[in-house]
Amino acid sequence: MEFDVSICSDYNSVESAIGQHDPDVLFLDIHFGRRDGVEVLALLGRKRCKSRIYIFGAMDETIQDSVCRVGLQLGLDMGGFWEKPLDITNIKKQLVSESDRRSRFTSDNLQEALGPGEFVIQYHPIIVVAADRNTPIIGVEVRPHWENKRGSISWLSHIFPSMLENNLMPEFNHLLMDKALESYCEWLISDLDLGITVCMHESNLVDSNWPDRMIDIVDKWNVPHNRITIAIEQHAMKDRSGLALSALTRLRINGSSFALDSMGSDIEELDELLQIPFSEHRLKRVLVNQLGKNMEIEFNVSTLISLATKKKIQTFAGGVRTAEAFTYLQDCGCTTATGRLFGESLPVTHVEKFFQRELPLRN
């Protein structure tokens, strides 16, 4: 198993190498000169890098985990952490192992998983950002993963490339919405007054049949369209605004709402995109996790919330973990949020009991 190797010594050389070589694997030293590794991950996310990325460097386990989560939030294929020094023999063995792992995500395996219910959905409560942490719960956010027959879990960011390659994304999106609304309609019957947010992959925006499929599923479960919010990544809208506008407008006419999931790295582009009929601007976890730690990020977050307010659009903050971050979001005027600070994600069997207990206390 042979590879061509390119070594990058600074931020600009990484940007150039990604454009020229389209590498299969990247090894990233998180201590990357003046522009640290997290900034490089942000660059790779903007470039829609499809490489398998391994990080290394002197850091504790919590920082390692945080860096990998940043990469996953940016839509990158994170392979995990390697210790220094890197041994070339071990690298080759690991890359062979990675090739074997990816080969398991075949069309047949994924097709089989779509059938017997191996894709599992969990739900994150969405709260109103108001006076305190016991403010009203107004909805849930859908979070799916693949739990196979052996009990191992694969996060969707790891298998999306194989799904796209095997043209299974339309079927998966159909399954995701169908499973989410099947449970949701039962909650409505039980008088749980909640909205539901579903994050959809960018490939939907170039699928002319997607709006019809979404409308059919919502009507199948007799769920009011105005209860549903569909979240779309900002980078997915770039260069697709015509196709996207057609799909989003059709679903908006039927009553569904749309949220723009954004890092806020390009304010001018964001300002232009918010002319499209979005009802919510979502701040990514990568940003929210830096509140209370990074003054530049705090300024960017306050600017993004202010921009949304001027556009009369609500703001959602994902992944709130600390009281300090929550207080900052309150002060800036953020509308809603989700995260560990308000409770862990819920399997479908626990949702109804949780809300029957919590709603009378909060609302």
One Martini backbone bead per residue (centre of mass of N, CA, C, O) as a GRO file, in nm:
protein
  363
    1MET     BB    1   0.086   0.043   0.030
    2GLU     BB    2   0.097   0.343  -0.144
    3PHE     BB    3   0.228   0.688  -0.103
    4ASP     BB    4   0.202   1.015  -0.142
    5VAL     BB    5   0.401   1.288  -0.007
    6SER     BB    6   0.304   1.586   0.182
    7ILE     BB    7   0.456   1.879   0.325
    8CYS     BB    8   0.338   2.110   0.574
    9SER     BB    9   0.442   2.431   0.736
   10ASP     BB   10   0.174   2.596   0.666
   11TYR     BB   11  -0.127   2.730   0.601
   12ASN     BB   12  -0.086   2.788   0.292
   13SER     BB   13   0.019   2.500   0.217
   14VAL     BB   14  -0.242   2.357   0.283
   15GLU     BB   15  -0.426   2.501   0.083
   16SER     BB   16  -0.262   2.414  -0.167
   17ALA     BB   17  -0.261   2.100  -0.127
   18ILE     BB   18  -0.566   2.051  -0.138
   19GLY     BB   19  -0.600   2.159  -0.432
   20GLN     BB   20  -0.381   1.958  -0.573
   21HIS     BB   21  -0.419   1.647  -0.420
   22ASP     BB   22  -0.648   1.519  -0.267
   23PRO     BB   23  -0.621   1.363   0.000
   24ASP     BB   24  -0.671   1.073   0.192
   25VAL     BB   25  -0.455   1.170   0.416
   26LEU     BB   26  -0.423   1.339   0.744
   27PHE     BB   27  -0.163   1.494   0.941
   28LEU     BB   28  -0.220   1.686   1.246
   29ASP     BB   29  -0.067   1.935   1.411
   30ILE     BB   30  -0.204   2.121   1.664
   31HIS     BB   31   0.087   2.263   1.667
   32PHE     BB   32   0.066   2.517   1.408
   33GLY     BB   33   0.191   2.752   1.499
   34ARG     BB   34   0.015   3.042   1.466
   35ARG     BB   35  -0.177   2.834   1.326
   36ASP     BB   36  -0.373   2.632   1.450
   37GLY     BB   37  -0.538   2.331   1.406
   38VAL     BB   38  -0.828   2.449   1.418
   39GLU     BB   39  -0.789   2.641   1.178
   40VAL     BB   40  -0.734   2.413   0.977
   41LEU     BB   41  -1.007   2.275   1.008
   42ALA     BB   42  -1.170   2.515   0.904
   43LEU     BB   43  -1.044   2.510   0.624
   44LEU     BB   44  -1.127   2.218   0.552
   45GLY     BB   45  -1.429   2.274   0.576
   46ARG     BB   46  -1.447   2.493   0.349
   47LYS     BB   47  -1.314   2.274   0.136
   48ARG     BB   48  -1.447   1.995   0.172
   49CYS     BB   49  -1.285   1.779   0.302
   50LYS     BB   50  -1.230   1.404   0.251
   51SER     BB   51  -1.027   1.335   0.444
   52ARG     BB   52  -0.847   1.155   0.661
   53ILE     BB   53  -0.811   1.263   1.009
   54TYR     BB   54  -0.518   1.312   1.206
   55ILE     BB   55  -0.411   1.373   1.533
   56PHE     BB   56  -0.137   1.553   1.701
   57GLY     BB   57   0.006   1.604   2.026
   58ALA     BB   58   0.041   1.791   2.319
   59MET     BB   59  -0.233   1.654   2.508
   60ASP     BB   60  -0.514   1.604   2.653
   61GLU     BB   61  -0.805   1.424   2.632
   62THR     BB   62  -1.004   1.664   2.625
   63ILE     BB   63  -0.870   1.806   2.383
   64GLN     BB   64  -0.882   1.581   2.183
   65ASP     BB   65  -1.190   1.557   2.184
   66SER     BB   66  -1.249   1.849   2.101
   67VAL     BB   67  -1.106   1.846   1.826
   68CYS     BB   68  -1.273   1.616   1.702
   69ARG     BB   69  -1.545   1.763   1.732
   70VAL     BB   70  -1.482   1.996   1.552
   71GLY     BB   71  -1.444   1.830   1.294
   72LEU     BB   72  -1.729   1.705   1.291
   73GLN     BB   73  -1.884   1.981   1.285
   74LEU     BB   74  -1.732   2.040   0.994
   75GLY     BB   75  -1.753   1.755   0.827
   76LEU     BB   76  -1.523   1.568   0.913
   77ASP     BB   77  -1.289   1.290   0.892
   78MET     BB   78  -1.223   1.154   1.196
   79GLY     BB   79  -0.965   0.929   1.327
   80GLY     BB   80  -0.800   1.071   1.557
   81PHE     BB   81  -0.536   0.989   1.784
   82TRP     BB   82  -0.177   1.038   1.779
   83GLU     BB   83   0.129   0.950   1.882
   84LYS     BB   84   0.436   1.054   1.961
   85PRO     BB   85   0.605   0.918   1.743
   86LEU     BB   86   0.579   0.850   1.413
   87ASP     BB   87   0.538   0.535   1.267
   88ILE     BB   88   0.554   0.413   0.952
   89THR     BB   89   0.453   0.123   1.006
   90ASN     BB   90   0.195   0.201   1.163
   91ILE     BB   91   0.070   0.370   0.943
   92LYS     BB   92   0.027   0.147   0.736
   93LYS     BB   93  -0.150  -0.035   0.915
   94GLN     BB   94  -0.372   0.176   0.968
   95LEU     BB   95  -0.449   0.225   0.668
   96VAL     BB   96  -0.539  -0.061   0.613
   97SER     BB   97  -0.759  -0.060   0.830
   98GLU     BB   98  -0.921   0.175   0.706
   99SER     BB   99  -0.987   0.033   0.441
  100ASP     BB  100  -1.148  -0.195   0.575
  101ARG     BB  101  -1.358  -0.020   0.718
  102ARG     BB  102  -1.476   0.116   0.461
  103SER     BB  103  -1.564  -0.157   0.321
  104ARG     BB  104  -1.817  -0.197   0.518
  105PHE     BB  105  -1.952   0.056   0.359
  106THR     BB  106  -2.163  -0.076   0.177
  107SER     BB  107  -2.439  -0.104  -0.001
  108ASP     BB  108  -2.547  -0.360   0.141
  109ASN     BB  109  -2.505  -0.272   0.437
  110LEU     BB  110  -2.670  -0.012   0.422
  111GLN     BB  111  -2.930  -0.134   0.316
  112GLU     BB  112  -2.972  -0.321   0.558
  113ALA     BB  113  -2.978  -0.095   0.779
  114LEU     BB  114  -3.239   0.053   0.671
  115GLY     BB  115  -3.444  -0.173   0.747
  116PRO     BB  116  -3.410  -0.294   1.075
  117GLY     BB  117  -3.329  -0.036   1.260
  118GLU     BB  118  -3.011   0.073   1.293
  119PHE     BB  119  -3.123   0.354   1.296
  120VAL     BB  120  -3.084   0.584   1.557
  121ILE     BB  121  -3.283   0.796   1.767
  122GLN     BB  122  -3.226   1.110   1.915
  123TYR     BB  123  -3.310   1.366   2.170
  124HIS     BB  124  -3.300   1.723   2.200
  125PRO     BB  125  -3.367   1.966   2.398
  126ILE     BB  126  -3.542   2.278   2.352
  127ILE     BB  127  -3.475   2.601   2.474
  128VAL     BB  128  -3.538   2.892   2.627
  129VAL     BB  129  -3.366   3.197   2.640
  130ALA     BB  130  -3.371   3.320   2.966
  131ALA     BB  131  -3.358   3.357   3.300
  132ASP     BB  132  -3.317   3.034   3.307
  133ARG     BB  133  -3.267   2.680   3.294
  134ASN     BB  134  -3.603   2.652   3.354
  135THR     BB  135  -3.705   2.696   3.088
  136PRO     BB  136  -3.877   2.641   2.826
  137ILE     BB  137  -3.985   2.374   2.628
  138ILE     BB  138  -4.026   2.364   2.253
  139GLY     BB  139  -3.834   2.110   2.168
  140VAL     BB  140  -3.663   1.898   1.921
  141GLU     BB  141  -3.363   1.726   1.828
  142VAL     BB  142  -3.237   1.530   1.577
  143ARG     BB  143  -3.024   1.222   1.641
  144PRO     BB  144  -2.841   1.012   1.442
  145HIS     BB  145  -2.739   0.655   1.431
  146TRP     BB  146  -2.534   0.363   1.391
  147GLU     BB  147  -2.654   0.040   1.518
  148ASN     BB  148  -2.541  -0.253   1.504
  149LYS     BB  149  -2.563  -0.592   1.570
  150ARG     BB  150  -2.287  -0.567   1.757
  151GLY     BB  151  -2.316  -0.255   1.893
  152SER     BB  152  -2.185  -0.066   1.713
  153ILE     BB  153  -2.089   0.278   1.648
  154SER     BB  154  -2.186   0.509   1.383
  155TRP     BB  155  -2.126   0.805   1.261
  156LEU     BB  156  -2.241   0.985   0.996
  157SER     BB  157  -1.969   1.120   0.911
  158HIS     BB  158  -1.843   0.829   0.829
  159ILE     BB  159  -2.090   0.741   0.602
  160PHE     BB  160  -2.165   0.954   0.390
  161PRO     BB  161  -1.970   0.892   0.155
  162SER     BB  162  -2.094   0.608   0.099
  163MET     BB  163  -2.383   0.699   0.048
  164LEU     BB  164  -2.321   0.879  -0.193
  165GLU     BB  165  -2.174   0.667  -0.370
  166ASN     BB  166  -2.455   0.468  -0.340
  167ASN     BB  167  -2.723   0.638  -0.354
  168LEU     BB  168  -2.862   0.657  -0.030
  169MET     BB  169  -2.961   0.937   0.071
  170PRO     BB  170  -3.264   0.947   0.004
  171GLU     BB  171  -3.339   0.700   0.179
  172PHE     BB  172  -3.233   0.809   0.447
  173ASN     BB  173  -3.401   1.069   0.464
  174HIS     BB  174  -3.668   0.922   0.465
  175LEU     BB  175  -3.618   0.754   0.721
  176LEU     BB  176  -3.562   0.982   0.920
  177MET     BB  177  -3.835   1.131   0.894
  178ASP     BB  178  -4.019   0.890   0.947
  179LYS     BB  179  -3.919   0.816   1.233
  180ALA     BB  180  -3.955   1.092   1.367
  181LEU     BB  181  -4.272   1.122   1.303
  182GLU     BB  182  -4.381   0.869   1.434
  183SER     BB  183  -4.324   0.968   1.723
  184TYR     BB  184  -4.431   1.259   1.714
  185CYS     BB  185  -4.737   1.198   1.668
  186GLU     BB  186  -4.773   1.064   1.948
  187TRP     BB  187  -4.714   1.323   2.114
  188LEU     BB  188  -4.949   1.489   2.004
  189ILE     BB  189  -5.170   1.300   2.110
  190SER     BB  190  -5.042   1.358   2.414
  191ASP     BB  191  -5.004   1.681   2.427
  192LEU     BB  192  -4.722   1.758   2.309
  193ASP     BB  193  -4.590   2.090   2.281
  194LEU     BB  194  -4.387   2.046   1.998
  195GLY     BB  195  -4.111   2.079   1.820
  196ILE     BB  196  -3.911   1.992   1.515
  197THR     BB  197  -3.564   1.911   1.436
  198VAL     BB  198  -3.399   1.858   1.113
  199CYS     BB  199  -3.107   1.742   0.973
  200MET     BB  200  -2.987   1.802   0.641
  201HIS     BB  201  -2.840   1.713   0.368
  202GLU     BB  202  -2.704   1.878   0.094
  203SER     BB  203  -2.810   1.684  -0.138
  204ASN     BB  204  -3.109   1.782  -0.141
  205LEU     BB  205  -3.066   2.055  -0.312
  206VAL     BB  206  -3.025   1.854  -0.590
  207ASP     BB  207  -3.317   1.723  -0.533
  208SER     BB  208  -3.618   1.740  -0.696
  209ASN     BB  209  -3.780   1.520  -0.497
  210TRP     BB  210  -3.762   1.615  -0.201
  211PRO     BB  211  -4.016   1.787  -0.140
  212ASP     BB  212  -4.223   1.561  -0.200
  213ARG     BB  213  -4.124   1.361   0.015
  214MET     BB  214  -4.168   1.542   0.261
  215ILE     BB  215  -4.469   1.596   0.223
  216ASP     BB  216  -4.561   1.297   0.233
  217ILE     BB  217  -4.461   1.230   0.521
  218VAL     BB  218  -4.614   1.445   0.678
  219ASP     BB  219  -4.897   1.348   0.577
  220LYS     BB  220  -4.885   1.055   0.676
  221TRP     BB  221  -4.864   1.167   0.998
  222ASN     BB  222  -5.031   1.425   1.046
  223VAL     BB  223  -4.835   1.677   1.046
  224PRO     BB  224  -4.775   1.985   1.102
  225HIS     BB  225  -4.566   2.181   0.921
  226ASN     BB  226  -4.522   2.411   1.152
  227ARG     BB  227  -4.347   2.197   1.342
  228ILE     BB  228  -4.114   2.212   1.123
  229THR     BB  229  -3.750   2.197   1.115
  230ILE     BB  230  -3.496   2.261   0.869
  231ALA     BB  231  -3.152   2.197   0.856
  232ILE     BB  232  -2.889   2.394   0.695
  233GLU     BB  233  -2.594   2.435   0.560
  234GLN     BB  234  -2.415   2.696   0.449
  235HIS     BB  235  -2.220   2.551   0.242
  236ALA     BB  236  -2.465   2.426   0.075
  237MET     BB  237  -2.552   2.713  -0.059
  238LYS     BB  238  -2.316   2.738  -0.222
  239ASP     BB  239  -2.382   2.766  -0.560
  240ARG     BB  240  -2.721   2.685  -0.489
  241SER     BB  241  -2.946   2.903  -0.464
  242GLY     BB  242  -3.147   2.824  -0.687
  243LEU     BB  243  -3.214   2.534  -0.602
  244ALA     BB  244  -3.270   2.593  -0.304
  245LEU     BB  245  -3.497   2.802  -0.331
  246SER     BB  246  -3.703   2.612  -0.456
  247ALA     BB  247  -3.718   2.401  -0.226
  248LEU     BB  248  -3.770   2.591   0.017
  249THR     BB  249  -4.024   2.735  -0.088
  250ARG     BB  250  -4.209   2.491  -0.110
  251LEU     BB  251  -4.194   2.418   0.198
  252ARG     BB  252  -4.285   2.695   0.303
  253ILE     BB  253  -4.569   2.695   0.177
  254ASN     BB  254  -4.644   2.435   0.365
  255GLY     BB  255  -4.492   2.547   0.665
  256SER     BB  256  -4.208   2.509   0.685
  257SER     BB  257  -3.900   2.545   0.842
  258PHE     BB  258  -3.575   2.724   0.837
  259ALA     BB  259  -3.226   2.654   0.900
  260LEU     BB  260  -2.902   2.807   0.948
  261ASP     BB  261  -2.596   2.645   0.956
  262SER     BB  262  -2.324   2.823   1.130
  263MET     BB  263  -1.993   2.980   1.163
  264GLY     BB  264  -1.960   3.287   1.056
  265SER     BB  265  -1.703   3.344   0.853
  266ASP     BB  266  -1.917   3.488   0.638
  267ILE     BB  267  -2.100   3.763   0.664
  268GLU     BB  268  -2.180   3.842   0.375
  269GLU     BB  269  -2.295   3.568   0.293
  270LEU     BB  270  -2.498   3.547   0.524
  271ASP     BB  271  -2.661   3.802   0.461
  272GLU     BB  272  -2.755   3.692   0.184
  273LEU     BB  273  -2.887   3.419   0.279
  274LEU     BB  274  -3.106   3.564   0.471
  275GLN     BB  275  -3.301   3.626   0.224
  276ILE     BB  276  -3.379   3.365   0.258
  277PRO     BB  277  -3.646   3.169   0.406
  278PHE     BB  278  -3.542   3.202   0.706
  279SER     BB  279  -3.609   3.153   1.072
  280GLU     BB  280  -3.305   3.049   1.143
  281HIS     BB  281  -2.999   3.080   1.333
  282ARG     BB  282  -2.721   2.858   1.369
  283LEU     BB  283  -2.495   2.786   1.618
  284LYS     BB  284  -2.223   2.625   1.644
  285ARG     BB  285  -2.053   2.438   1.872
  286VAL     BB  286  -1.774   2.554   1.819
  287LEU     BB  287  -1.856   2.836   1.923
  288VAL     BB  288  -1.998   2.782   2.196
  289ASN     BB  289  -1.745   2.637   2.337
  290GLN     BB  290  -1.581   2.936   2.342
  291LEU     BB  291  -1.738   3.054   2.556
  292GLY     BB  292  -1.524   3.212   2.794
  293LYS     BB  293  -1.232   3.182   2.612
  294ASN     BB  294  -1.301   3.368   2.341
  295MET     BB  295  -1.325   3.691   2.237
  296GLU     BB  296  -1.360   3.663   1.931
  297ILE     BB  297  -1.598   3.467   1.939
  298GLU     BB  298  -1.785   3.647   2.104
  299PHE     BB  299  -1.805   3.869   1.894
  300ASN     BB  300  -1.918   3.696   1.665
  301VAL     BB  301  -2.174   3.604   1.810
  302SER     BB  302  -2.295   3.886   1.861
  303THR     BB  303  -2.307   3.959   1.558
  304LEU     BB  304  -2.493   3.727   1.466
  305ILE     BB  305  -2.733   3.794   1.650
  306SER     BB  306  -2.772   4.083   1.546
  307LEU     BB  307  -2.828   4.009   1.252
  308ALA     BB  308  -3.079   3.835   1.306
  309THR     BB  309  -3.247   4.053   1.446
  310LYS     BB  310  -3.259   4.247   1.201
  311LYS     BB  311  -3.402   4.001   1.029
  312LYS     BB  312  -3.611   3.856   1.214
  313ILE     BB  313  -3.433   3.617   1.345
  314GLN     BB  314  -3.367   3.346   1.497
  315THR     BB  315  -3.156   3.200   1.762
  316PHE     BB  316  -2.934   2.915   1.776
  317ALA     BB  317  -2.772   2.708   2.032
  318GLY     BB  318  -2.530   2.462   2.028
  319GLY     BB  319  -2.383   2.292   2.291
  320VAL     BB  320  -2.443   2.371   2.585
  321ARG     BB  321  -2.231   2.346   2.893
  322THR     BB  322  -2.226   2.634   3.031
  323ALA     BB  323  -2.317   2.898   3.227
  324GLU     BB  324  -2.146   3.111   3.082
  325ALA     BB  325  -2.259   3.067   2.797
  326PHE     BB  326  -2.555   3.116   2.868
  327THR     BB  327  -2.526   3.409   2.968
  328TYR     BB  328  -2.416   3.526   2.706
  329LEU     BB  329  -2.662   3.455   2.530
  330GLN     BB  330  -2.861   3.621   2.687
  331ASP     BB  331  -2.721   3.902   2.652
  332CYS     BB  332  -2.743   3.880   2.321
  333GLY     BB  333  -3.039   3.737   2.242
  334CYS     BB  334  -3.087   3.453   2.236
  335THR     BB  335  -3.347   3.220   2.186
  336THR     BB  336  -3.219   2.922   2.157
  337ALA     BB  337  -3.133   2.584   2.300
  338THR     BB  338  -2.875   2.329   2.339
  339GLY     BB  339  -2.757   2.080   2.584
  340ARG     BB  340  -2.606   1.951   2.868
  341LEU     BB  341  -2.712   2.172   3.066
  342PHE     BB  342  -3.028   2.050   3.002
  343GLY     BB  343  -2.943   1.763   2.911
  344GLU     BB  344  -2.961   1.469   2.781
  345SER     BB  345  -3.005   1.261   2.550
  346LEU     BB  346  -3.293   1.090   2.402
  347PRO     BB  347  -3.453   0.823   2.376
  348VAL     BB  348  -3.757   0.742   2.251
  349THR     BB  349  -3.857   0.592   2.525
  350HIS     BB  350  -3.805   0.878   2.710
  351VAL     BB  351  -3.951   1.133   2.610
  352GLU     BB  352  -4.243   1.135   2.723
  353LYS     BB  353  -4.168   1.118   3.026
  354PHE     BB  354  -3.991   1.367   3.039
  355PHE     BB  355  -4.212   1.578   2.949
  356GLN     BB  356  -4.430   1.509   3.159
  357ARG     BB  357  -4.237   1.607   3.392
  358GLU     BB  358  -4.114   1.895   3.284
  359LEU     BB  359  -4.333   2.087   3.169
  360PRO     BB  360  -4.486   2.169   3.436
  361LEU     BB  361  -4.216   2.302   3.561
  362ARG     BB  362  -4.155   2.515   3.310
  363ASN     BB  363  -4.449   2.624   3.168
   0.00000   0.00000   0.00000
